């Protein structure tokens, strides 16, 4: 049944922009279209920048809005480069909202076709506010120019059902299915804070609907709280020319160059086109960075069972792009997989993934070495609308508490959460999705679990301290899957991240620990300015990061250090660093200029990101609890810095800790007990993290409490009166 129909004229894109935004208020059942102003494009670029701008405009400023308040605004946007089909990784979009896990703004990057389709259907961003009285579905018809809100009480919520049903409903024929994309969540999103959003595309080779996830921070939980079952977007004939770039010839040139590089070099480097991010498993293990037993250890003896060889024979063959024309094609999946548990037991299903994060989080971190068990976990998380990273890190936390007796069979309702017990971990996931049993406690996230367990089980101070040390969350968001004990740069990358410990903002672990591109303290601190700003640009423009840093030019170091010149390019001083992959940076600057018609350099390119980055930081002041500061919440559990338990210390004593105590602290360790050595190590490492915080804050133009200064806000041109008023309270 149609609740509301709204007709509009589909605009022609110009230089990457539709120049319109869409606002839907579910309380009032109101739809309106607003213009994108030149100031919006100049100051906020697109993607996450537009999302934040819309949130700022629509959120009340006179109260602290919570995630389940109808005033919370769920925004989705691509960017001016999104939807380009001749440049690798140009199908991304960004989802933002106030997170149920953190209480501040979450931004989650996602592939699939929905983001580009939204733009080609006429909208650079959409904002959804309010909460519907009944279950609804929203249809954006970019062909007919209409938006329809329909009753969806009878529509299933499980992703693999709703995605297929809505694709078939709105496609005219088999070929037309590729022109439909569905956004959905699932029952797990309804019953937990770990809900993700699934963005679909129809795989014509496989003959079924596939999905990528906006996984972090509970975006799917917000979606279902607003009582949305699905958003469906239809748009035919989406292609590069439809973006109407300012300089199509220049775009073709740089797109061809970058695409050729991906195809030529991938097989020699990371095999993204064959096995995707699974290539990281042996690398992380070899460098002691693969989270094992809840980040206690960095090596997993059975990593080969869940590594490249295992998934090479399970994944469908050939490159699998999640957007048209992407030469990286890393979205691998498994067909005809038979489930052994849950509502799909005995049925053969298609599974998208698993990727590295899922394998590490639900494999090595659980001490699970069964690749099929991980695939089943991946499938159910997707169909229930659950974030596999939070699921992996959250259940690993429970498993360690089970090891120590803080949790037991009675407290878990009969679940045996011993290390390696994939069957009971899966049953816990089913409980989370159903909103039953122990799953109701776990699904609220590690931060809430710590509060609940301490109170309900009357834990003593030592047990509570242990939970805080091993509970791998920061700001309420569970850690993504990288060991950071020996990487100060990645500790800062997680702790200082705007939304919480997600690697997409500052994935420095590889550069720091594998490539050793930032050996000094000063280099690490400087990296924590440049890399978050650079990585923010992908979320502004509608791009994937993998074509930037997962496949790199063979002469990257020589070019970055000025030993060679190529293609009439010289490396500007600001990016003359192998870790930055300067040739690719210059490619992206050229790509941006070709589409938008602007003429900026790498310095201005970064400043666009810095502007949005600081805008988000300042906006988050709206949601801080009374008396809190950013310095208070930019913290990480001690396990992210060093060893919590004696066995953990002893496993790395000779390799790391004795050298540090003796060489850095000049301590004679001969007569010290293990506990005494751990105390000295902890004091040093916590002080080092605090020092890093001081330096990074200063480098970013923030106060000692982590707030952008008034001078920084003015310099970036975002000195809106209300924002200045907000920031001034915290100076």
C-alpha positions as CSV (number, residue, x, y, z in Angstrom):
1,X,0.0,0.0,0.0
2,X,1.3,3.4,-1.0
3,X,1.6,5.8,2.0
4,X,3.1,8.8,0.1
5,X,4.2,9.5,-3.5
6,X,6.4,12.4,-4.4
7,X,7.3,13.3,-8.0
8,X,10.4,15.3,-9.1
9,X,12.4,16.1,-12.2
10,X,15.5,14.0,-12.5
11,X,18.4,16.5,-13.0
12,X,21.3,16.0,-15.4
13,X,24.5,15.6,-13.5
14,X,27.1,18.3,-14.0
15,X,30.8,17.9,-13.2
16,X,30.1,15.0,-10.9
17,X,27.2,16.6,-9.0
18,X,23.4,16.3,-9.1
19,X,23.2,19.6,-7.2
20,X,20.3,18.4,-5.2
21,X,19.8,16.8,-1.8
22,X,16.8,14.7,-0.6
23,X,15.2,15.1,2.9
24,X,12.6,12.6,4.2
25,X,10.9,13.2,7.5
26,X,9.2,10.0,8.7
27,X,7.4,11.7,11.6
28,X,5.6,14.1,9.3
29,X,5.8,11.9,6.1
30,X,7.3,14.9,4.4
31,X,9.7,14.9,1.4
32,X,11.6,17.9,0.2
33,X,14.4,18.5,-2.3
34,X,17.0,21.3,-1.6
35,X,19.7,22.8,-3.8
36,X,23.4,22.1,-3.3
37,X,25.0,25.5,-3.0
38,X,28.4,26.5,-4.4
39,X,29.5,26.9,-0.7
40,X,28.5,23.3,0.1
41,X,30.7,22.0,-2.8
42,X,33.5,24.3,-1.9
43,X,33.6,23.7,1.8
44,X,32.3,20.1,2.1
45,X,33.1,18.6,-1.3
46,X,30.6,15.7,-1.2
47,X,30.1,12.3,0.4
48,X,30.7,12.5,4.2
49,X,31.0,16.2,4.0
50,X,27.5,16.6,2.6
51,X,26.2,14.1,5.2
52,X,27.7,16.1,8.1
53,X,26.4,19.4,6.6
54,X,22.9,18.0,6.5
55,X,23.2,16.6,10.0
56,X,24.3,20.0,11.2
57,X,21.4,21.7,9.6
58,X,18.7,19.3,10.8
59,X,19.9,18.3,14.2
60,X,18.7,20.4,17.2
61,X,21.4,22.4,18.8
62,X,19.7,22.9,22.2
63,X,19.8,19.4,23.4
64,X,21.9,16.3,23.4
65,X,20.4,14.0,20.7
66,X,20.6,10.3,21.3
67,X,20.8,7.5,18.7
68,X,17.2,6.4,19.2
69,X,15.8,10.0,19.3
70,X,13.6,10.6,16.2
71,X,15.7,13.7,15.6
72,X,18.7,11.5,14.8
73,X,19.5,12.0,11.1
74,X,20.6,9.0,8.9
75,X,22.5,10.3,5.9
76,X,23.8,8.5,2.8
77,X,25.9,10.2,0.1
78,X,28.3,9.3,-2.7
79,X,30.6,12.0,-4.0
80,X,31.5,13.9,-7.2
81,X,33.8,11.1,-8.3
82,X,31.4,8.3,-7.2
83,X,29.7,6.4,-10.0
84,X,32.7,6.8,-12.4
85,X,33.0,3.4,-14.1
86,X,36.5,3.8,-15.7
87,X,38.5,4.4,-12.5
88,X,39.1,1.6,-10.0
89,X,37.1,1.8,-6.8
90,X,34.7,4.5,-7.7
91,X,31.5,3.0,-6.3
92,X,31.6,3.9,-2.7
93,X,29.3,5.9,-0.4
94,X,29.3,7.0,3.2
95,X,26.6,6.5,5.8
96,X,26.5,8.8,8.9
97,X,24.3,9.1,12.0
98,X,24.6,9.2,15.8
99,X,25.8,5.8,16.8
100,X,24.1,3.6,19.4
101,X,27.5,2.3,20.5
102,X,29.4,5.5,20.9
103,X,26.7,8.2,21.2
104,X,28.7,10.4,18.7
105,X,28.8,10.5,14.9
106,X,29.6,7.3,13.1
107,X,30.6,7.3,9.5
108,X,30.7,4.0,7.6
109,X,32.1,3.4,4.1
110,X,30.3,1.0,1.9
111,X,30.4,-0.4,-1.7
112,X,27.6,-1.8,-3.8
113,X,25.5,0.1,-6.3
114,X,23.2,2.2,-4.0
115,X,25.4,5.2,-3.5
116,X,26.1,5.9,-7.2
117,X,22.5,5.1,-8.1
118,X,21.2,7.7,-5.5
119,X,23.4,10.3,-7.2
120,X,22.4,9.4,-10.7
121,X,18.7,9.3,-9.6
122,X,19.2,13.0,-8.7
123,X,20.6,13.4,-5.2
124,X,24.1,14.1,-4.0
125,X,23.0,13.1,-0.5
126,X,19.8,11.9,1.3
127,X,18.9,12.6,4.9
128,X,16.2,10.7,6.8
129,X,14.9,12.0,10.1
130,X,12.0,11.0,12.3
131,X,10.6,7.6,13.0
132,X,7.8,5.9,11.1
133,X,4.7,4.6,13.0
134,X,4.7,1.5,10.9
135,X,7.2,-0.6,8.9
136,X,8.0,1.1,5.6
137,X,10.0,0.8,2.4
138,X,11.2,3.7,0.4
139,X,11.5,3.5,-3.4
140,X,13.6,6.1,-5.3
141,X,12.8,5.8,-9.0
142,X,15.5,7.6,-11.0
143,X,13.8,6.7,-14.3
144,X,10.3,8.0,-13.6
145,X,11.4,10.7,-11.2
146,X,9.3,9.7,-8.2
147,X,9.8,8.7,-4.5
148,X,7.3,6.3,-3.0
149,X,6.9,5.4,0.6
150,X,5.1,2.1,1.0
151,X,3.7,-0.1,3.8
152,X,6.2,-2.9,4.4
153,X,4.6,-4.7,7.4
154,X,4.6,-8.0,5.4
155,X,8.1,-7.6,4.0
156,X,10.7,-9.8,5.6
157,X,13.6,-8.1,7.2
158,X,16.4,-10.6,6.5
159,X,18.8,-9.2,4.0
160,X,19.0,-12.2,1.7
161,X,15.2,-12.3,1.4
162,X,14.3,-8.6,1.2
163,X,17.1,-7.8,-1.3
164,X,16.0,-10.5,-3.7
165,X,12.3,-9.7,-3.3
166,X,12.7,-6.0,-3.9
167,X,15.1,-6.5,-6.8
168,X,12.6,-8.7,-8.5
169,X,9.7,-6.4,-7.7
170,X,11.3,-3.3,-9.4
171,X,13.2,-4.9,-12.2
172,X,11.3,-5.2,-15.5
173,X,13.3,-8.3,-16.6
174,X,16.4,-10.3,-15.8
175,X,18.8,-7.7,-17.3
176,X,17.0,-4.9,-15.5
177,X,17.9,-6.4,-12.1
178,X,21.4,-4.8,-12.4
179,X,19.8,-1.4,-12.5
180,X,18.2,-1.9,-9.0
181,X,20.0,-1.6,-5.7
182,X,18.5,-2.3,-2.2
183,X,19.6,-1.0,1.2
184,X,18.5,-3.2,4.1
185,X,19.4,-4.3,7.6
186,X,17.9,-7.4,9.4
187,X,16.6,-8.8,12.6
188,X,20.1,-8.6,14.2
189,X,20.0,-4.9,13.6
190,X,16.6,-4.7,15.3
191,X,17.8,-6.6,18.4
192,X,21.4,-5.3,18.9
193,X,23.6,-2.2,18.7
194,X,25.8,-4.0,16.1
195,X,23.4,-3.6,13.2
196,X,24.9,-3.0,9.8
197,X,23.4,-1.8,6.5
198,X,23.7,-4.0,3.4
199,X,24.0,-2.3,0.0
200,X,23.1,-4.6,-2.9
201,X,24.1,-5.2,-6.5
202,X,22.9,-7.8,-8.9
203,X,25.7,-10.1,-10.1
204,X,24.7,-11.1,-13.7
205,X,27.4,-13.8,-13.9
206,X,26.2,-15.5,-10.7
207,X,22.6,-14.8,-11.2
208,X,21.8,-13.5,-7.7
209,X,21.9,-10.4,-5.5
210,X,25.1,-9.6,-3.6
211,X,25.9,-7.2,-0.8
212,X,28.5,-4.9,0.8
213,X,28.2,-3.6,4.3
214,X,28.2,-0.2,6.0
215,X,29.2,-2.2,9.0
216,X,30.5,0.0,11.8
217,X,28.7,1.7,14.7
218,X,25.1,0.5,14.4
219,X,23.9,2.1,11.2
220,X,21.5,-0.8,10.6
221,X,20.2,-0.5,14.2
222,X,19.3,3.1,13.4
223,X,17.7,2.1,10.1
224,X,15.5,-0.4,11.8
225,X,14.7,1.9,14.8
226,X,13.3,4.3,12.2
227,X,11.2,1.3,11.0
228,X,12.6,1.2,7.6
229,X,12.7,-2.3,6.0
230,X,14.4,-1.2,2.8
231,X,15.4,1.6,0.5
232,X,15.3,0.7,-3.2
233,X,16.9,2.8,-5.9
234,X,16.5,2.2,-9.6
235,X,18.5,3.9,-12.3
236,X,19.4,2.6,-15.7
237,X,22.5,3.1,-17.9
238,X,24.8,4.5,-15.2
239,X,28.2,5.2,-16.8
240,X,31.2,7.6,-16.7
241,X,29.8,10.0,-19.3
242,X,26.6,10.4,-17.3
243,X,28.6,12.1,-14.6
244,X,29.3,14.8,-17.2
245,X,32.9,15.4,-16.1
246,X,34.5,18.7,-17.0
247,X,37.4,17.0,-18.9
248,X,36.4,13.6,-20.2
249,X,39.6,13.1,-22.1
250,X,41.8,13.7,-19.0
251,X,39.5,11.4,-17.0
252,X,39.9,8.7,-19.6
253,X,43.6,9.1,-19.6
254,X,44.1,8.9,-15.8
255,X,41.5,6.1,-15.5
256,X,43.2,4.0,-18.2
257,X,46.6,4.5,-16.5
258,X,45.4,3.5,-13.0
259,X,43.4,0.6,-14.3
260,X,46.3,-0.8,-16.2
261,X,48.5,-0.7,-13.2
262,X,45.9,-2.6,-11.1
263,X,45.7,-5.3,-13.7
264,X,49.4,-5.6,-14.4
265,X,50.7,-5.5,-10.8
266,X,48.0,-7.2,-8.7
267,X,49.1,-10.7,-9.3
268,X,52.7,-9.8,-8.3
269,X,51.7,-8.1,-5.1
270,X,48.5,-9.0,-3.2
271,X,46.2,-10.9,-5.5
272,X,43.2,-8.7,-4.7
273,X,41.6,-9.9,-7.9
274,X,41.9,-13.5,-6.9
275,X,41.6,-13.7,-3.1
276,X,40.9,-10.1,-2.0
277,X,41.9,-9.0,1.5
278,X,42.5,-12.6,2.6
279,X,46.1,-11.9,1.4
280,X,46.7,-10.1,4.7
281,X,46.3,-13.2,6.9
282,X,49.9,-14.6,6.5
283,X,51.4,-11.1,6.5
284,X,49.8,-10.2,9.8
285,X,50.7,-13.6,11.3
286,X,54.4,-13.3,10.2
287,X,54.7,-9.8,11.7
288,X,53.0,-10.8,15.0
289,X,50.0,-8.6,14.2
290,X,47.1,-11.1,13.7
291,X,44.7,-10.8,16.7
292,X,44.6,-14.2,18.4
293,X,42.6,-15.0,21.5
294,X,41.1,-11.5,21.9
295,X,44.2,-9.7,20.8
296,X,46.3,-11.5,23.5
297,X,48.7,-12.8,20.9
298,X,49.7,-11.8,17.4
299,X,50.3,-15.2,15.9
300,X,48.0,-18.0,15.2
301,X,49.6,-21.4,14.7
302,X,46.8,-22.6,12.4
303,X,46.6,-19.4,10.4
304,X,47.2,-21.4,7.1
305,X,43.9,-23.2,7.6
306,X,42.1,-19.9,7.3
307,X,44.4,-18.2,4.9
308,X,45.0,-17.8,1.2
309,X,45.0,-21.5,0.2
310,X,41.7,-22.2,2.1
311,X,39.7,-19.4,0.4
312,X,41.4,-19.7,-3.0
313,X,39.6,-23.0,-3.5
314,X,36.4,-21.8,-2.0
315,X,35.9,-18.4,-3.6
316,X,34.2,-18.1,-7.0
317,X,36.8,-17.7,-9.7
318,X,37.8,-14.4,-11.3
319,X,37.7,-10.7,-10.3
320,X,34.5,-9.7,-8.6
321,X,33.9,-5.9,-8.5
322,X,31.3,-4.4,-6.3
323,X,31.0,-1.5,-8.7
324,X,31.0,-1.3,-12.5
325,X,34.4,-1.2,-14.1
326,X,36.6,-1.6,-11.0
327,X,39.8,-3.3,-12.0
328,X,40.6,-4.4,-8.4
329,X,37.5,-6.7,-8.3
330,X,38.1,-7.8,-4.7
331,X,34.5,-8.6,-3.6
332,X,34.9,-12.4,-3.6
333,X,32.3,-14.8,-2.4
334,X,31.2,-18.4,-2.1
335,X,28.3,-20.0,-4.0
336,X,26.3,-23.1,-3.0
337,X,27.4,-23.1,0.6
338,X,25.4,-25.4,2.8
339,X,24.6,-24.0,6.2
340,X,24.9,-26.3,9.2
341,X,23.0,-24.2,11.8
342,X,20.2,-21.8,12.2
343,X,17.1,-21.1,10.1
344,X,19.0,-21.9,6.8
345,X,20.3,-25.2,8.1
346,X,20.6,-27.7,5.2
347,X,20.0,-25.0,2.6
348,X,22.6,-23.9,0.0
349,X,23.2,-20.1,0.0
350,X,25.5,-17.6,-1.6
351,X,27.9,-15.8,0.8
352,X,29.7,-12.4,0.2
353,X,33.2,-12.8,1.7
354,X,34.7,-13.5,4.1
355,X,37.2,-10.7,4.0
356,X,40.3,-10.3,6.3
357,X,38.4,-8.5,9.1
358,X,35.9,-11.3,9.4
359,X,38.5,-14.1,9.2
360,X,40.7,-12.4,11.9
361,X,37.8,-11.4,14.1
362,X,35.7,-14.6,13.9
363,X,38.7,-16.9,13.2
364,X,42.0,-16.3,14.9
365,X,40.6,-14.0,17.6
366,X,38.1,-16.8,18.6
367,X,40.9,-19.4,18.1
368,X,38.8,-21.0,15.3
369,X,40.6,-22.6,12.3
370,X,37.6,-23.9,10.4
371,X,37.2,-21.9,7.2
372,X,33.7,-23.2,6.6
373,X,32.6,-22.1,10.1
374,X,33.9,-18.6,9.4
375,X,31.9,-18.6,6.1
376,X,28.7,-19.6,7.9
377,X,29.4,-16.8,10.5
378,X,29.8,-14.4,7.7
379,X,26.6,-15.4,6.0
380,X,24.5,-15.1,9.1
381,X,26.0,-11.8,10.1
382,X,25.1,-10.4,6.7
383,X,21.6,-11.8,6.5
384,X,20.9,-10.7,10.1
385,X,22.4,-7.3,9.5
386,X,25.3,-7.6,12.0
387,X,28.7,-6.1,11.8
388,X,31.3,-8.9,11.6
389,X,34.0,-6.8,13.2
390,X,32.0,-6.0,16.3
391,X,30.7,-9.6,16.4
392,X,34.3,-10.9,16.2
393,X,35.8,-8.6,18.8
394,X,32.8,-8.7,21.1
395,X,32.5,-12.5,21.2
396,X,36.3,-12.9,21.6
397,X,35.9,-10.7,24.7
398,X,33.3,-13.1,26.1
399,X,35.5,-16.1,25.3
400,X,38.3,-14.6,27.4
401,X,36.0,-13.8,30.3
402,X,34.8,-17.4,30.0
403,X,38.4,-18.6,30.3
404,X,38.9,-16.6,33.5
405,X,35.6,-17.8,35.0
406,X,33.9,-14.3,35.0
407,X,31.5,-15.9,32.6
408,X,30.4,-19.5,33.0
409,X,27.7,-21.9,31.6
410,X,25.2,-20.6,34.1
411,X,25.7,-16.9,33.2
412,X,25.7,-17.6,29.4
413,X,22.5,-19.7,29.6
414,X,24.3,-22.9,28.8
415,X,26.6,-21.6,26.1
416,X,30.2,-23.0,26.2
417,X,32.3,-20.1,25.0
418,X,35.6,-21.8,25.2
419,X,38.2,-20.8,22.7
420,X,37.6,-22.4,19.4
421,X,34.0,-23.3,20.0
422,X,32.5,-22.0,16.7
423,X,29.2,-23.9,17.2
424,X,28.3,-22.0,20.4
425,X,29.6,-18.7,19.0
426,X,27.2,-19.2,16.1
427,X,24.3,-20.0,18.5
428,X,25.1,-16.8,20.3
429,X,24.8,-14.9,17.0
430,X,21.4,-16.6,16.4
431,X,20.4,-15.4,19.9
432,X,21.5,-11.9,19.2
433,X,19.4,-11.9,16.0
434,X,16.4,-13.3,17.8
435,X,16.8,-10.9,20.8
436,X,16.9,-13.9,23.2
437,X,19.0,-15.2,26.0
438,X,22.6,-14.2,26.6
439,X,22.6,-12.6,23.2
440,X,20.5,-9.7,24.5
441,X,23.4,-8.7,26.7
442,X,26.2,-9.3,24.2
443,X,24.5,-7.5,21.4
444,X,24.7,-4.2,23.2
445,X,28.5,-4.1,22.7
446,X,31.6,-4.4,24.9
447,X,31.1,-1.1,26.7
448,X,27.6,-2.1,27.9
449,X,28.8,-5.6,28.6
450,X,31.4,-4.4,31.0
451,X,28.9,-2.2,32.9
452,X,26.3,-5.0,33.0
453,X,28.7,-7.8,34.0
454,X,30.3,-5.7,36.8
455,X,26.9,-5.0,38.3
456,X,25.0,-8.2,37.7
457,X,27.8,-10.5,38.8
458,X,29.1,-8.3,41.7
459,X,32.6,-8.4,40.3
460,X,35.5,-7.3,42.5
461,X,37.9,-4.4,41.6
462,X,40.5,-6.7,40.1
463,X,38.0,-8.4,37.8
464,X,36.6,-5.0,36.7
465,X,40.1,-3.7,36.0
466,X,40.8,-6.8,34.0
467,X,37.6,-6.3,31.9
468,X,38.6,-2.8,31.1
469,X,42.1,-3.8,30.2
470,X,41.0,-6.6,27.8
471,X,37.7,-5.1,26.5
472,X,38.8,-4.1,23.0
473,X,36.7,-1.0,22.5
474,X,37.3,2.7,22.4
475,X,34.6,5.3,22.5
476,X,32.2,2.3,22.6
477,X,33.2,1.0,19.2
478,X,34.9,-2.5,19.0
479,X,38.4,-2.6,17.6
480,X,39.0,-3.7,14.0
481,X,41.4,-6.6,13.6
482,X,45.0,-5.4,14.0
483,X,47.4,-6.0,17.0
484,X,48.8,-2.7,18.1
485,X,51.0,-3.5,21.1
486,X,54.2,-2.7,19.3
487,X,52.8,-0.1,16.9
488,X,52.5,3.3,18.6
489,X,51.3,4.8,15.3
490,X,48.4,2.4,15.1
491,X,47.6,2.9,18.8
492,X,47.1,6.6,17.9
493,X,45.3,5.7,14.7
494,X,42.7,3.8,16.8
495,X,42.6,6.1,19.9
496,X,42.4,9.4,18.1
497,X,40.0,8.3,15.4
498,X,36.9,10.5,15.3
499,X,34.4,7.6,15.4
500,X,36.4,5.0,17.3
501,X,38.9,2.3,16.5
502,X,38.3,1.6,12.8
503,X,41.3,1.2,10.5
504,X,39.8,3.1,7.5
505,X,40.8,6.5,9.1
506,X,44.4,5.7,9.9
507,X,45.6,2.2,8.8
508,X,49.2,2.7,9.8
509,X,50.0,-0.8,11.0
510,X,51.3,-1.9,7.6
511,X,53.5,1.2,7.1
512,X,54.7,1.1,10.7
513,X,55.4,-2.6,11.3
514,X,55.7,-4.2,7.9
515,X,57.2,-1.6,5.6
516,X,58.9,0.3,8.5
517,X,58.3,3.6,6.7
518,X,57.9,5.6,9.9
519,X,60.6,4.5,12.4
520,X,60.8,7.7,14.5
521,X,58.4,9.1,17.1
522,X,58.1,12.3,15.0
523,X,57.3,10.4,11.8
524,X,54.5,8.5,13.6
525,X,53.1,11.8,15.0
526,X,53.2,13.5,11.6
527,X,51.5,10.4,10.0
528,X,48.6,10.8,12.4
529,X,47.9,14.2,10.8
530,X,48.4,13.4,7.1
531,X,47.0,9.9,6.8
532,X,43.6,10.6,8.5
533,X,43.2,13.7,6.3
534,X,44.1,11.8,3.1
535,X,41.9,8.9,4.0
536,X,39.0,11.2,4.7
537,X,39.2,12.3,1.1
538,X,38.0,8.9,-0.1
539,X,34.8,9.3,1.9
540,X,34.2,12.8,0.5
541,X,34.6,11.7,-3.1
542,X,32.9,8.3,-3.3
543,X,36.1,6.3,-3.6
544,X,37.6,3.0,-2.3
545,X,41.0,3.2,-0.6
546,X,42.3,-0.2,-1.9
547,X,43.4,1.1,-5.3
548,X,45.5,3.6,-3.5
549,X,47.6,1.5,-1.2
550,X,47.0,-2.2,-1.8
551,X,48.5,-2.2,-5.3
552,X,51.4,0.2,-5.7
553,X,53.8,1.3,-8.5
554,X,56.9,-0.9,-8.6
555,X,59.2,2.1,-8.5
556,X,57.2,3.8,-5.7
557,X,60.2,4.4,-3.3
558,X,62.4,5.7,-6.1
559,X,59.8,8.1,-7.3
560,X,58.8,9.2,-3.8
561,X,62.4,10.0,-2.8
562,X,63.2,11.9,-6.0
563,X,65.6,9.4,-7.5
564,X,63.5,9.2,-10.7
565,X,60.9,11.3,-12.5
566,X,58.1,9.8,-14.6
567,X,55.3,10.9,-16.9
568,X,56.5,14.5,-16.6
569,X,55.5,14.4,-12.9
570,X,57.6,15.7,-10.0
571,X,56.8,14.9,-6.4
572,X,55.7,17.9,-4.4
573,X,57.4,18.2,-1.0
574,X,54.2,17.6,0.9
575,X,53.9,14.0,-0.4
576,X,57.5,13.0,-0.9
577,X,57.2,9.9,1.3
578,X,57.0,6.3,0.1
579,X,54.2,5.6,2.6
580,X,52.0,8.2,0.9
581,X,52.4,6.5,-2.5
582,X,52.8,10.0,-4.2
583,X,52.2,8.9,-7.8
584,X,48.7,7.6,-6.8
585,X,48.1,10.8,-4.8
586,X,48.8,12.8,-8.0
587,X,46.5,10.5,-10.0
588,X,43.7,11.2,-7.6
589,X,44.3,15.0,-7.8
590,X,44.2,14.8,-11.6
591,X,41.0,12.6,-11.4
592,X,39.3,15.1,-9.1
593,X,40.2,18.1,-11.3
594,X,39.1,16.2,-14.5
595,X,35.6,15.5,-13.1
596,X,34.9,18.8,-11.2
597,X,36.7,21.3,-13.4
598,X,38.6,22.6,-10.5
599,X,42.4,23.1,-10.6
600,X,43.8,22.2,-7.2
601,X,47.1,20.6,-6.0
602,X,47.8,18.0,-3.4
603,X,48.0,20.5,-0.6
604,X,44.5,21.9,-1.3
605,X,43.2,18.4,-1.9
606,X,44.2,17.5,1.7
607,X,42.9,20.8,3.1
608,X,39.4,19.9,1.8
609,X,39.6,16.8,3.9
610,X,41.0,18.6,6.9
611,X,38.1,21.0,6.8
612,X,35.5,18.2,7.0
613,X,37.6,16.3,9.6
614,X,37.6,19.2,11.9
615,X,33.9,19.9,11.3
616,X,33.1,16.4,12.4
617,X,35.3,16.7,15.5
618,X,33.6,20.0,16.4
619,X,30.1,18.6,15.7
620,X,30.7,15.8,18.1
621,X,30.8,18.3,21.0
622,X,27.0,18.3,20.6
623,X,26.9,14.7,21.9
624,X,29.6,14.6,24.6
625,X,28.2,13.7,28.1
626,X,28.2,16.5,30.7
627,X,31.7,17.1,32.0
628,X,33.5,14.8,29.4
629,X,36.2,15.9,27.0
630,X,37.7,14.4,23.9
631,X,40.9,13.8,25.8
632,X,38.9,11.5,28.2
633,X,37.5,9.5,25.3
634,X,40.5,9.3,23.0
635,X,41.7,6.4,25.1
636,X,42.4,2.7,24.3
637,X,42.4,-0.4,26.6
638,X,45.8,-1.3,27.9
639,X,45.9,-4.5,25.9
640,X,46.2,-2.2,22.8
641,X,49.4,-0.8,24.3
642,X,51.0,-3.8,26.1
643,X,50.6,-7.1,27.9
644,X,47.8,-7.5,30.5
645,X,48.5,-11.0,31.7
646,X,51.7,-12.7,32.7
647,X,51.4,-15.3,30.0
648,X,50.9,-12.5,27.5
649,X,54.1,-10.8,28.8
650,X,56.2,-14.0,28.7
651,X,55.1,-14.8,25.2
652,X,56.9,-11.6,24.0
653,X,59.5,-11.0,26.7
654,X,62.6,-11.8,24.8
655,X,61.4,-10.4,21.5
656,X,60.2,-7.0,22.8
657,X,59.8,-6.3,26.4
658,X,63.2,-6.9,28.0
659,X,64.9,-4.9,25.3
660,X,62.5,-2.0,26.0
661,X,63.0,-2.1,29.7
662,X,66.7,-2.3,29.5
663,X,67.4,0.0,26.5
664,X,64.6,2.6,26.7
665,X,64.2,2.8,30.5
666,X,67.7,1.7,31.6
667,X,66.2,-0.7,34.1
668,X,68.2,-3.6,35.5
669,X,65.6,-6.4,35.2
670,X,67.7,-9.2,36.7
671,X,66.1,-9.2,40.2
672,X,62.6,-8.0,39.1
673,X,59.6,-10.3,39.1
674,X,57.4,-10.6,36.1
675,X,54.7,-8.5,37.7
676,X,57.3,-5.8,38.6
677,X,58.6,-5.7,35.0
678,X,55.0,-5.4,33.7
679,X,54.3,-2.5,36.0
680,X,57.4,-0.6,34.7
681,X,56.5,-1.4,31.1
682,X,52.9,-0.2,31.6
683,X,54.0,3.1,33.1
684,X,56.3,3.7,30.2
685,X,53.8,2.8,27.5
686,X,50.9,4.7,28.9
687,X,53.1,7.8,29.3
688,X,54.3,7.4,25.7
689,X,50.7,7.2,24.4
690,X,49.8,10.4,26.4
691,X,52.9,12.2,24.9
692,X,51.8,11.1,21.5
693,X,48.3,12.5,22.2
694,X,49.8,15.9,23.1
695,X,51.9,16.1,19.9
696,X,49.1,14.9,17.6
697,X,46.6,17.3,19.1
698,X,49.0,20.2,18.6
699,X,49.8,19.1,15.0
700,X,46.1,19.0,14.2
701,X,45.5,22.5,15.5
702,X,43.6,21.3,18.6
703,X,43.6,22.3,22.2
704,X,45.2,20.1,24.9
705,X,41.7,18.7,25.5
706,X,41.4,17.7,21.8
707,X,39.0,20.4,20.5
708,X,39.8,22.3,17.3
709,X,40.9,25.8,18.2
710,X,38.9,28.8,17.1
711,X,41.9,29.8,14.9
712,X,41.8,26.4,13.2
713,X,38.0,26.7,12.6
714,X,38.4,30.1,11.1
715,X,41.4,29.1,9.0
716,X,39.4,26.3,7.5
717,X,36.5,28.6,6.7
718,X,33.8,26.8,8.8
719,X,33.4,29.6,11.3
720,X,29.6,29.4,11.3
721,X,28.2,31.3,14.2
722,X,26.6,28.3,15.9
723,X,29.7,26.2,15.5
724,X,31.9,28.9,16.9
725,X,29.6,29.3,19.8
726,X,29.7,25.5,20.4
727,X,33.5,25.3,20.1
728,X,34.2,28.3,22.3
729,X,32.6,26.6,25.3
730,X,35.3,24.0,25.2
731,X,38.4,26.2,24.6
